[in-house]
Amino acid sequence: MMFTSTGSWGLYKAPLSKSLLLLPTVLTVLLTVLLPQYQDLFIYNIQAIRQGKQFWRLVSGRLFCLDLKDTFCSSLLIYNFRIFERRFGSHKFASFLFGAWVLSAFVDLLLTEALRFTFELKVDVLPAGLLGPVFALFVPFYRSIPRVHVTQLLGHFSITNKSLTYIVGAQLLTSSAYMWVVACSGLIAGMLYYSNKLAVQKFLRVPGWAARCGSVILEPIFSDSEPTAEAPLGMGATLDIQRQQRMDMLDQQLLLSQLAHLRRNAQQQQAQTGLLNWNRFFPTLRHRGQNRPHEGPQQPSYTQPTENPAVTEEQVARLMEMGFSRMDAQEALRASNNDINIATNFLLQH
């Protein structure tokens, strides 16, 4: 069973992602099925913007998709990228989307002009919708989410926990003739904002008052309840696969519960002494038998290796790249038996 680093708690603590899934989808259905006569107002017409000075199309043409396939693919990607709202918080996540949305609009105009002058390729209409920020999210996805090998396809192609997301992105990229222009604009905007080139994060961000207003409006409507600790039933095709899936889920939840208990005890210990004594939580085999009565002549003592698995620096570094402290990364990896997926999920959800 694949347990990806993006978590399995649905849209919990991701009200903005949930609103971006529901509202644009509903409006796209209305425009394509019930109100097709108003579609012209939402066409992303570069020619009308450049020659007709219809700059309002930079807003209306970049909000709602006019193709149901594009809506479906972008919704899948937004659902997968909800991890960044949990990691950054809704305010910073909204600022990233807003900054990428604004920057990608300027890059769209620059790219189309460059194509016209360099290759004499006239691009009049680009795909509509919130596509620039969606492609921009591939930048933090590529740079901050660790790649974990899952399986091998045909003995040559490696399948990782990130492969499905890239496949959906490729499907969206090939959905229309000029989608690659929007994709390039989104990726450039994402790199500029994520790396904070030209200090764009300072002035392209959602104001605090707007974030508070959005929180008051969106959270009561789109917030999900806290998930229960019960493991869902397996969805395998056979009873053996379902049993194996249930066992895998129980093992993962057991490790997560042990890690939660470990962190609570560690916080209590730090509050009392200011230091974390790992021997209290992971005693060696030699120390475990000290309180037992001795029978017969005492045998020569020797040191047994500890039960703690060695934590590799590579895994610690990958967790630290996601923004976690070194101590938390080491603690999570030890308690999860060096399973970086479980360690990542716990650190993101606590």
C-alpha positions in Angstrom: 0.0 0.0 0.0 1.4 3.4 -0.9 1.4 6.0 1.9 2.4 9.2 0.2 4.0 12.2 1.9 1.0 14.4 1.1 -1.1 12.9 3.9 -4.4 11.1 4.0 -6.6 13.4 6.1 -8.6 14.8 3.1 -9.2 18.6 3.3 -8.7 18.9 7.1 -7.1 22.2 7.9 -7.3 23.3 4.3 -10.4 25.5 3.9 -8.9 27.6 1.0 -8.1 24.5 -1.0 -11.6 23.2 -0.5 -13.1 26.5 -1.6 -10.8 26.4 -4.7 -12.1 22.9 -5.5 -15.8 23.7 -5.1 -16.5 27.3 -6.2 -14.6 27.3 -9.6 -16.0 23.8 -10.4 -19.6 25.0 -9.8 -19.1 28.1 -11.8 -17.5 26.2 -14.7 -20.5 23.9 -14.9 -22.8 26.9 -14.9 -20.9 28.6 -17.7 -20.5 25.5 -19.9 -23.9 23.8 -19.3 -26.5 26.3 -18.1 -25.2 29.8 -19.2 -23.1 29.3 -22.3 -24.1 32.7 -23.6 -21.9 34.4 -21.0 -18.7 32.4 -21.8 -17.4 35.2 -24.0 -16.9 37.4 -20.8 -14.5 34.8 -19.4 -12.4 34.1 -22.5 -8.7 34.8 -22.0 -8.3 36.8 -25.2 -4.7 38.2 -25.4 -5.5 40.0 -28.6 -8.4 41.9 -27.0 -6.2 42.8 -24.1 -3.4 44.1 -26.3 -5.3 45.9 -29.0 -8.7 46.5 -27.5 -7.4 47.5 -24.1 -9.8 45.1 -22.4 -7.5 44.7 -19.3 -10.4 43.3 -17.3 -9.9 40.0 -19.2 -6.7 39.6 -17.2 -9.0 39.0 -14.3 -12.1 37.4 -15.7 -10.2 35.2 -18.1 -7.9 33.8 -15.4 -10.4 32.8 -12.8 -12.7 30.0 -14.2 -11.9 27.3 -16.7 -14.2 27.0 -19.7 -13.2 23.3 -20.3 -14.5 20.6 -18.0 -11.3 18.5 -18.6 -9.1 21.3 -17.5 -11.3 21.8 -14.4 -11.1 18.2 -13.5 -7.3 18.0 -13.8 -6.7 21.3 -12.0 -9.0 20.2 -9.2 -7.0 17.0 -8.7 -3.8 19.0 -8.6 -5.2 21.5 -6.1 -6.4 18.6 -3.9 -2.9 17.1 -4.0 -1.2 20.5 -3.3 -3.4 21.1 -0.2 -0.3 20.0 1.8 1.1 23.4 1.3 -1.8 25.1 3.0 -1.3 22.9 6.0 2.4 23.6 6.0 2.4 27.3 5.3 -1.0 28.2 6.8 -3.9 29.6 4.8 -2.6 33.2 4.8 0.8 32.3 3.3 -0.8 29.8 0.9 -3.2 32.5 -0.3 -0.3 34.9 -0.7 1.6 32.4 -2.8 -1.4 31.8 -5.1 -2.1 35.5 -5.4 1.6 36.4 -6.1 1.8 33.6 -8.7 -1.5 34.7 -10.3 -0.3 38.3 -10.7 3.2 37.4 -11.9 2.0 34.8 -14.4 -0.3 37.4 -16.0 2.7 39.6 -16.9 4.7 36.6 -18.0 1.8 35.5 -20.3 1.9 38.9 -22.1 5.7 38.8 -22.3 5.8 35.2 -23.7 3.1 35.9 -26.3 4.9 39.0 -27.5 8.2 37.1 -27.6 6.6 34.4 -29.7 5.2 36.9 -32.1 8.4 38.8 -32.6 10.8 35.8 -32.6 8.8 33.0 -34.4 6.0 35.1 -35.9 3.6 32.9 -33.9 0.4 34.8 -33.2 -1.3 33.7 -30.0 -4.8 35.2 -29.7 -6.5 33.1 -27.0 -5.0 31.3 -24.1 -6.7 28.6 -21.9 -8.8 30.3 -19.2 -8.9 29.5 -15.6 -6.8 29.5 -12.4 -4.0 27.6 -14.3 -1.0 29.8 -13.6 -1.0 29.3 -9.8 -1.7 25.6 -10.3 1.4 25.2 -12.4 3.3 27.5 -10.0 2.7 25.0 -7.2 4.8 22.4 -8.9 7.8 24.5 -7.9 7.5 24.0 -4.1 6.2 20.4 -4.8 9.4 19.6 -6.7 11.8 21.3 -4.3 10.3 20.6 -0.9 8.4 17.3 -1.0 10.8 14.3 -0.7 10.7 11.7 -3.5 10.1 8.2 -2.1 10.5 5.1 -4.3 7.4 3.0 -4.4 7.8 0.4 -7.1 9.5 -0.4 -10.4 7.6 -0.5 -13.7 8.9 -3.0 -16.3 12.1 -3.2 -14.4 13.4 0.2 -15.7 10.9 3.0 -14.7 10.9 4.1 -11.1 7.4 4.9 -9.7 7.5 7.3 -6.7 5.0 8.9 -4.4 5.1 12.0 -6.7 4.6 10.2 -10.1 0.8 10.5 -10.2 0.9 14.2 -9.6 3.3 14.7 -12.5 1.1 12.5 -14.7 -1.9 14.7 -14.0 0.1 17.8 -14.7 1.2 16.3 -18.0 -2.4 15.5 -18.9 -3.4 19.1 -18.1 -0.4 20.4 -20.1 -1.5 18.5 -23.3 -5.2 19.4 -23.0 -5.0 22.4 -25.5 -2.6 23.8 -28.1 -1.3 26.8 -26.1 -1.5 25.3 -22.6 2.3 25.1 -22.6 2.4 28.9 -22.6 0.3 29.1 -19.5 2.4 26.3 -17.9 5.7 28.1 -18.6 4.3 31.3 -17.2 3.1 29.5 -14.1 6.4 27.8 -13.5 8.4 31.0 -14.0 6.0 32.8 -11.6 6.4 30.0 -9.1 10.2 30.1 -9.2 10.2 33.9 -8.8 7.8 33.9 -5.9 9.2 30.8 -4.1 12.8 32.0 -4.3 11.6 35.5 -3.5 13.6 37.0 -6.4 13.3 40.8 -6.5 11.6 40.6 -3.1 8.2 39.9 -4.7 6.9 38.3 -1.5 7.1 41.7 0.2 4.6 43.4 -2.0 2.7 40.6 -3.7 0.9 39.1 -0.7 -2.6 39.0 0.7 -3.1 41.8 3.4 -3.7 40.7 6.9 -7.2 42.2 7.1 -8.2 40.3 3.9 -6.8 37.1 5.3 -8.8 37.6 8.5 -12.0 38.4 6.6 -11.5 35.3 4.4 -10.9 33.2 7.5 -14.1 34.4 9.0 -16.0 33.6 5.8 -14.4 30.5 4.6 -13.6 28.5 7.7 -17.2 28.0 9.0 -18.3 27.0 5.5 -15.4 24.9 4.1 -13.6 23.7 7.2 -13.6 19.9 7.7 -14.0 18.2 11.1 -11.0 16.6 12.6 -10.6 13.0 11.3 -11.1 10.1 13.6 -8.3 7.6 14.4 -10.2 4.7 12.9 -8.6 3.2 9.9 -10.7 3.0 6.7 -11.5 -0.3 5.2 -9.2 -1.7 2.5 -10.2 -1.3 -1.1 -8.3 -4.1 -2.6 -9.6 -6.4 -5.3 -9.3 -9.5 -3.2 -9.7 -10.4 0.4 -6.0 -11.0 0.8 -5.2 -7.5 -0.5 -7.9 -6.0 1.8 -6.4 -7.8 4.8 -2.9 -6.6 4.0 -4.2 -3.1 3.6 -5.9 -3.2 7.0 -2.7 -4.5 8.5 -0.6 -1.8 6.9 -3.0 0.9 8.1 -3.0 -0.5 11.6 0.8 -0.6 11.7 1.0 3.0 10.5 -1.5 4.2 13.1 0.3 2.3 15.8 3.6 4.0 14.9 1.9 7.4 14.8 0.3 6.9 18.2 3.7 5.8 19.6 5.3 8.9 18.1 2.6 11.1 19.6 3.1 9.5 23.0 6.8 9.9 22.7 6.5 13.6 21.9 4.2 14.3 24.8 6.6 12.6 27.2 9.5 14.4 25.7 7.8 17.8 26.1 7.0 16.9 29.8 10.6 15.9 30.4 11.9 19.1 28.7 9.6 21.2 30.9 10.9 19.6 34.0 14.7 19.3 33.3 15.2 21.3 30.2 17.0 18.3 28.7 15.7 15.3 26.7 16.9 11.9 28.1 16.5 9.4 25.3 17.5 6.5 27.6 14.2 7.0 29.4 12.2 6.2 26.3 14.6 3.8 24.6 16.5 1.9 27.3 19.2 -0.5 26.2 18.9 -4.2 26.7 21.6 -4.1 29.3 19.8 -1.6 31.5 16.4 -3.4 31.2 17.5 -6.3 33.3 19.1 -4.3 36.2 16.1 -4.4 38.5 15.6 -8.2 38.1 16.8 -10.5 40.9 20.1 -12.2 40.1 20.2 -16.0 40.2 23.4 -18.0 40.3 26.8 -16.7 39.7 27.0 -13.4 37.9 28.0 -13.7 34.3 30.4 -11.2 32.7 28.5 -8.3 31.4 28.7 -7.0 27.8 27.1 -4.2 26.0 24.2 -4.9 23.7 23.4 -2.6 20.8 20.5 -0.3 21.4 17.1 -0.9 19.9 17.0 2.6 18.2 17.5 2.3 14.5 20.2 4.5 13.1 18.8 7.7 11.6 20.5 8.6 8.3 21.6 12.2 7.7 20.0 12.1 4.2 16.5 11.5 5.7 17.0 14.1 8.4 18.2 16.6 5.7 15.1 15.9 3.6 12.8 16.6 6.5 14.7 19.8 7.4 14.3 21.0 3.9 10.6 20.9 4.5 11.0 23.3 7.4 11.2 21.0 10.4 13.8 21.3 13.1 16.6 18.8 13.3 15.5 17.5 16.7 11.9 16.9 15.5 13.1 15.2 12.3 15.4 12.8 14.3 12.7 12.1 16.8 10.1 11.3 14.1 12.4 9.1 12.2 13.4 7.1 15.2 9.9 6.6 16.4 8.6 5.6 12.9 11.4 3.1 12.4 13.0 5.3 9.7 9.8 5.4 7.6 10.1 8.9 6.1 6.4 8.8 4.9 5.0 8.3 8.3 7.5 10.7 9.9 6.6 13.4 7.4 2.8 12.9 7.8 3.1 13.1 11.6 5.2 16.3 11.5 2.8 17.9 9.1 -0.3 17.0 11.1 1.0 18.0 14.5 
